[in-house]
């Protein structure tokens, strides 16, 4: 009997260290082959056209074309390709947006080697795979906010405090040890939840409603 067909995988992440880690992990699987690596959403679309992987491991927070946009574009152009969100960033809204964009699963980057292998196989078989946090985000409705800003997440409150101190996105990223793309996502979410048109208005509203410490 011949060997079973391998599942061809592509990784999409703008961090070389993480791509290297995934490359090393996938070497331990006989039935999974790393076919291609992309450092951006734009490159991922180009490689999808050439390589046609079975499963794509997609980071959600990337500069330029982010994981949500890239997932949606891949699923629209190549519906046979399954996308598995694999990110260090967890947020209820982000999980929901990823699934709406067409991702078949959502896992955090701290996932074990065996769990990752199972998730890739499940995605290839068209079976959803979700982390416990993602399941909670999808099945548990968010608490009804009592007032402006009460639906901000702890991380969003941290970012809002730093916005009030006048820090730039790059400075906030350094202080919180996150990517600039993650900060941009948080800022966008803050503006949406506060109904603010820009950062200045968001800070003004935050001060008015005692959401941040007054200088």
KEKE-3310 file (N, C-alpha, C; in steps of 0.2 Angstrom, whole numbers, plus 5000, padded with zeros to 4 digits):
npx = (5004:5002:5009:4999:4991:4998:4994:4994:5001:5001:5009:5005:5011:5018:5029:5045:5051:5041:5036:5047:5046:5034:5037:5047:5039:5030:5038:5038:5027:5021:5011:5008:5013:5024:5021:5022:5027:5021:5024:5015:4998:4996:5006:5002:4990:4996:5004:4995:4988:4998:5003:4992:4987:4981:4977:4978:4987:4984:4989:4981:4984:4992:5003:4997:4988:4977:4974:4960:4955:4963:4959:4946:4948:4955:4946:4935:4941:4948:4939:4941:4952:4956:4955:4964:4964:4977:4983:4991:4983:4968:4951:4934:4926:4935:4937:4924:4923:4933:4928:4916:4923:4927:4935:4939:4943:4949:4963:4974:4991:4999:4996:4997:5009:5003:4990:4989:4992:4981:4971:4974:4972:4958:4953:4957:4948:4936:4931:4926:4938:4940:4947:4945:4943:4938:4926:4919:4918:4909:4897:4893:4884:4889:4891:4878:4881:4883:4885:4894:4908:4909:4910:4922:4937:4949:4962:4959:4956:4969:4976:4969:4972:4985:4984:4978:4989:4996:5004:5011:5006:5016:5024:5015:5014:5027:5027:5017:5021:5017:5012:5012:5001:4992:4989:4984:4972:4966:4964:4955:4944:4941:4938:4926:4918:4917:4911:4918:4926:4939:4956:4958:4945:4941:4949:4945:4931:4934:4940:4930:4920:4926:4934:4948:4963:4964:4975)
npy = (4994:5011:5027:5037:5052:5068:5081:5097:5112:5130:5143:5159:5173:5188:5187:5181:5172:5165:5158:5150:5142:5135:5128:5120:5112:5105:5096:5085:5078:5064:5065:5078:5092:5106:5118:5131:5147:5163:5181:5190:5196:5199:5192:5180:5178:5178:5166:5157:5155:5150:5138:5132:5127:5114:5118:5133:5141:5155:5170:5183:5196:5207:5218:5230:5221:5213:5198:5195:5201:5194:5181:5181:5184:5173:5163:5167:5167:5154:5143:5129:5129:5128:5138:5141:5150:5155:5163:5174:5183:5186:5190:5193:5199:5198:5184:5181:5189:5183:5170:5173:5178:5166:5157:5141:5137:5142:5145:5148:5154:5147:5134:5116:5104:5092:5095:5105:5098:5089:5099:5104:5092:5091:5103:5100:5090:5097:5100:5110:5118:5124:5134:5134:5147:5153:5146:5150:5163:5163:5156:5162:5176:5194:5203:5215:5232:5244:5257:5271:5265:5254:5242:5240:5230:5223:5225:5235:5245:5247:5252:5263:5271:5274:5280:5292:5297:5302:5294:5286:5274:5265:5267:5263:5249:5245:5247:5238:5226:5221:5219:5232:5231:5225:5235:5245:5238:5237:5251:5255:5247:5253:5266:5263:5257:5268:5277:5287:5298:5300:5298:5309:5313:5301:5300:5312:5309:5298:5304:5312:5303:5296:5285:5284:5288:5305:5317)
npz = (5000:4996:5003:5014:5007:5010:5021:5015:5021:5024:5032:5039:5044:5052:5060:5060:5069:5075:5063:5061:5072:5070:5058:5063:5072:5064:5057:5064:5061:5051:5042:5038:5029:5027:5016:5011:5016:5022:5025:5025:5022:5009:5002:5006:4998:4985:4986:4989:4976:4969:4976:4982:4996:5008:5021:5029:5041:5050:5056:5066:5068:5059:5050:5038:5027:5036:5047:5046:5035:5025:5027:5023:5010:5005:5007:4998:4986:4985:4989:4993:5001:5018:5032:5047:5061:5070:5084:5095:5101:5109:5109:5111:5100:5090:5088:5084:5072:5065:5062:5055:5044:5038:5044:5049:5061:5078:5087:5101:5101:5111:5110:5111:5103:5099:5099:5089:5078:5078:5076:5063:5055:5058:5052:5039:5036:5036:5048:5062:5074:5089:5102:5120:5124:5113:5110:5121:5118:5107:5111:5123:5127:5127:5142:5146:5144:5157:5156:5146:5140:5148:5142:5138:5136:5148:5142:5133:5141:5147:5135:5133:5144:5141:5129:5134:5141:5130:5122:5107:5095:5093:5104:5114:5110:5113:5127:5132:5127:5114:5097:5085:5076:5084:5094:5085:5082:5095:5097:5087:5091:5103:5099:5092:5102:5111:5103:5097:5086:5084:5091:5100:5104:5109:5121:5127:5130:5138:5150:5154:5158:5168:5165:5163:5172:5179:5173)
capx = (5000:5006:5008:4993:4992:5000:4990:4999:5000:5004:5009:5005:5013:5024:5035:5049:5052:5035:5036:5052:5044:5029:5041:5050:5034:5027:5043:5037:5021:5022:5005:5008:5019:5024:5021:5024:5027:5020:5025:5010:4992:4997:5010:4998:4986:5000:5006:4989:4987:5004:5004:4985:4988:4975:4976:4982:4988:4983:4989:4976:4986:4998:5003:4995:4982:4977:4972:4953:4955:4966:4955:4940:4950:4957:4940:4932:4945:4950:4935:4943:4957:4953:4959:4964:4966:4982:4986:4992:4978:4961:4946:4927:4924:4940:4935:4918:4925:4937:4923:4912:4927:4927:4940:4936:4945:4953:4967:4979:4998:5002:4993:5002:5011:4998:4983:4990:4991:4974:4967:4976:4968:4951:4952:4957:4942:4931:4928:4929:4942:4940:4950:4940:4941:4934:4920:4915:4916:4904:4891:4891:4883:4893:4887:4875:4885:4879:4886:4899:4915:4909:4911:4929:4941:4955:4967:4957:4957:4976:4978:4965:4976:4991:4982:4977:4995:4999:5008:5009:5004:5023:5026:5010:5016:5033:5026:5013:5025:5012:5013:5009:4995:4987:4988:4979:4966:4963:4962:4949:4939:4940:4934:4920:4914:4915:4907:4922:4928:4947:4959:4957:4938:4941:4952:4940:4926:4936:4941:4923:4916:4931:4937:4955:4965:4964:4982)
capy = (5000:5018:5031:5041:5059:5072:5088:5103:5118:5136:5148:5166:5177:5192:5186:5175:5167:5161:5154:5145:5137:5131:5124:5114:5107:5101:5091:5079:5074:5061:5066:5085:5095:5113:5119:5138:5152:5170:5185:5196:5194:5200:5187:5174:5177:5176:5159:5152:5155:5145:5132:5129:5122:5112:5121:5139:5143:5162:5175:5188:5203:5208:5225:5230:5216:5208:5191:5194:5202:5189:5175:5182:5184:5166:5159:5169:5165:5147:5140:5123:5130:5129:5143:5140:5156:5153:5169:5175:5188:5184:5195:5191:5202:5196:5177:5181:5191:5177:5165:5176:5179:5160:5153:5135:5136:5147:5143:5152:5151:5142:5127:5110:5101:5087:5099:5109:5093:5087:5105:5104:5087:5092:5108:5097:5086:5101:5100:5116:5117:5130:5134:5135:5154:5154:5143:5155:5170:5162:5154:5166:5183:5198:5207:5221:5237:5249:5264:5272:5262:5248:5236:5239:5224:5225:5227:5241:5250:5249:5256:5270:5275:5276:5286:5298:5300:5305:5289:5284:5267:5262:5268:5258:5243:5244:5246:5232:5220:5218:5222:5238:5229:5223:5241:5248:5234:5240:5258:5255:5244:5258:5271:5260:5256:5275:5281:5292:5299:5300:5297:5314:5313:5295:5302:5317:5305:5294:5308:5314:5297:5293:5279:5284:5293:5312:5320)
capz = (5000:4996:5009:5013:5005:5016:5022:5014:5025:5023:5038:5037:5051:5050:5064:5058:5075:5075:5058:5062:5077:5067:5054:5067:5075:5058:5055:5068:5058:5045:5037:5037:5026:5027:5009:5010:5022:5020:5030:5025:5019:5002:5000:5007:4992:4980:4987:4988:4969:4966:4980:4984:5002:5010:5027:5031:5048:5049:5062:5065:5069:5054:5047:5031:5026:5043:5046:5045:5027:5021:5028:5019:5003:5003:5007:4993:4980:4985:4994:4995:5006:5025:5036:5054:5065:5076:5086:5102:5103:5110:5110:5109:5094:5085:5087:5080:5065:5061:5060:5050:5038:5035:5047:5052:5068:5081:5092:5103:5099:5116:5109:5111:5096:5097:5098:5083:5073:5078:5073:5056:5052:5058:5047:5032:5036:5036:5055:5066:5080:5093:5109:5125:5124:5107:5111:5126:5115:5102:5114:5129:5125:5131:5147:5144:5147:5161:5154:5141:5141:5153:5139:5136:5139:5152:5138:5130:5146:5147:5130:5133:5149:5138:5125:5138:5142:5124:5119:5101:5094:5093:5111:5118:5109:5117:5134:5133:5124:5109:5091:5083:5073:5090:5096:5081:5083:5101:5097:5083:5095:5108:5096:5091:5109:5114:5098:5096:5079:5084:5098:5104:5106:5114:5127:5131:5133:5144:5155:5156:5161:5173:5162:5164:5178:5176:5174)
cpx = (5004:5005:5002:4995:4993:4995:4995:4997:5004:5004:5009:5006:5019:5029:5039:5051:5047:5034:5041:5049:5039:5032:5044:5045:5031:5031:5041:5031:5023:5017:5004:5014:5018:5025:5024:5023:5026:5021:5020:5004:4993:5001:5006:4993:4990:5002:5001:4987:4992:5003:4997:4986:4981:4972:4980:4982:4989:4984:4984:4978:4993:4997:5000:4988:4982:4974:4964:4952:4957:4962:4949:4942:4951:4950:4935:4935:4946:4946:4937:4949:4954:4958:4958:4967:4971:4985:4987:4987:4971:4957:4939:4926:4929:4938:4929:4919:4929:4933:4919:4916:4928:4932:4936:4938:4948:4956:4972:4986:5001:4999:4999:5003:5005:4991:4983:4989:4984:4970:4968:4972:4961:4949:4952:4951:4935:4927:4931:4933:4942:4943:4944:4938:4937:4927:4916:4913:4910:4897:4889:4890:4887:4888:4884:4879:4880:4880:4892:4905:4915:4910:4918:4933:4946:4961:4966:4958:4964:4978:4975:4969:4982:4990:4981:4984:4999:5003:5006:5008:5011:5025:5021:5012:5022:5031:5022:5016:5020:5014:5009:5002:4990:4985:4983:4972:4962:4960:4956:4943:4937:4936:4927:4915:4912:4911:4911:4925:4936:4949:4958:4950:4938:4943:4948:4934:4928:4937:4934:4919:4921:4933:4944:4957:4966:4972:4982)
cpy = (5006:5022:5035:5048:5063:5078:5093:5109:5124:5140:5155:5170:5182:5192:5180:5170:5162:5156:5148:5140:5132:5126:5118:5109:5103:5096:5085:5075:5071:5063:5073:5088:5102:5115:5126:5142:5159:5175:5191:5193:5194:5194:5180:5172:5175:5168:5154:5151:5149:5138:5128:5124:5120:5116:5127:5141:5151:5166:5180:5195:5204:5215:5224:5226:5212:5202:5190:5195:5196:5182:5175:5181:5177:5162:5161:5166:5157:5144:5133:5123:5132:5134:5142:5146:5153:5160:5170:5180:5185:5190:5192:5193:5199:5188:5177:5184:5186:5172:5167:5177:5172:5155:5147:5133:5142:5145:5148:5149:5147:5135:5122:5108:5097:5090:5102:5104:5090:5093:5105:5098:5088:5097:5105:5093:5090:5101:5106:5114:5123:5129:5135:5142:5156:5152:5148:5161:5169:5160:5158:5174:5188:5202:5213:5227:5242:5256:5265:5269:5256:5241:5235:5233:5227:5228:5234:5247:5252:5253:5263:5274:5278:5281:5292:5301:5302:5300:5287:5277:5263:5262:5263:5251:5240:5243:5240:5226:5217:5221:5228:5237:5228:5230:5245:5244:5237:5247:5258:5252:5250:5264:5269:5260:5263:5279:5287:5293:5298:5299:5303:5314:5307:5297:5307:5313:5301:5298:5311:5309:5294:5286:5278:5289:5300:5314:5325)
cpz = (5000:5002:5008:5011:5011:5015:5021:5017:5023:5030:5035:5044:5049:5055:5062:5063:5075:5069:5058:5067:5074:5062:5057:5070:5070:5056:5058:5066:5052:5039:5036:5035:5025:5019:5007:5016:5019:5026:5030:5022:5012:4999:5001:5001:4986:4980:4986:4981:4966:4970:4981:4990:5004:5016:5027:5038:5048:5056:5060:5065:5065:5052:5040:5031:5032:5041:5044:5037:5023:5022:5023:5012:5000:5002:5001:4986:4979:4990:4997:5000:5013:5029:5044:5057:5070:5078:5093:5105:5103:5112:5107:5102:5088:5083:5082:5073:5061:5058:5055:5043:5034:5038:5050:5059:5071:5087:5094:5102:5105:5115:5109:5104:5094:5095:5091:5077:5072:5074:5065:5052:5052:5053:5040:5031:5036:5043:5059:5072:5083:5100:5113:5125:5118:5107:5116:5122:5110:5106:5120:5127:5130:5136:5145:5148:5151:5159:5149:5144:5146:5149:5136:5140:5144:5148:5135:5135:5147:5141:5130:5138:5145:5132:5128:5140:5136:5121:5112:5101:5095:5101:5116:5116:5113:5124:5136:5130:5119:5103:5089:5080:5079:5093:5092:5081:5089:5100:5092:5087:5100:5105:5094:5097:5112:5109:5096:5088:5078:5091:5103:5108:5111:5121:5131:5134:5139:5150:5158:5160:5166:5171:5163:5170:5175:5178:5180)
residu = (UNK:UNK:UNK:UNK:UNK:UNK:UNK:UNK:UNK:UNK:UNK:UNK:UNK:UNK:UNK:UNK:UNK:UNK:UNK:UNK:UNK:UNK:UNK:UNK:UNK:UNK:UNK:UNK:UNK:UNK:UNK:UNK:UNK:UNK:UNK:UNK:UNK:UNK:UNK:UNK:UNK:UNK:UNK:UNK:UNK:UNK:UNK:UNK:UNK:UNK:UNK:UNK:UNK:UNK:UNK:UNK:UNK:UNK:UNK:UNK:UNK:UNK:UNK:UNK:UNK:UNK:UNK:UNK:UNK:UNK:UNK:UNK:UNK:UNK:UNK:UNK:UNK:UNK:UNK:UNK:UNK:UNK:UNK:UNK:UNK:UNK:UNK:UNK:UNK:UNK:UNK:UNK:UNK:UNK:UNK:UNK:UNK:UNK:UNK:UNK:UNK:UNK:UNK:UNK:UNK:UNK:UNK:UNK:UNK:UNK:UNK:UNK:UNK:UNK:UNK:UNK:UNK:UNK:UNK:UNK:UNK:UNK:UNK:UNK:UNK:UNK:UNK:UNK:UNK:UNK:UNK:UNK:UNK:UNK:UNK:UNK:UNK:UNK:UNK:UNK:UNK:UNK:UNK:UNK:UNK:UNK:UNK:UNK:UNK:UNK:UNK:UNK:UNK:UNK:UNK:UNK:UNK:UNK:UNK:UNK:UNK:UNK:UNK:UNK:UNK:UNK:UNK:UNK:UNK:UNK:UNK:UNK:UNK:UNK:UNK:UNK:UNK:UNK:UNK:UNK:UNK:UNK:UNK:UNK:UNK:UNK:UNK:UNK:UNK:UNK:UNK:UNK:UNK:UNK:UNK:UNK:UNK:UNK:UNK:UNK:UNK:UNK:UNK:UNK:UNK:UNK:UNK:UNK:UNK:UNK:UNK:UNK:UNK:UNK:UNK)
# end
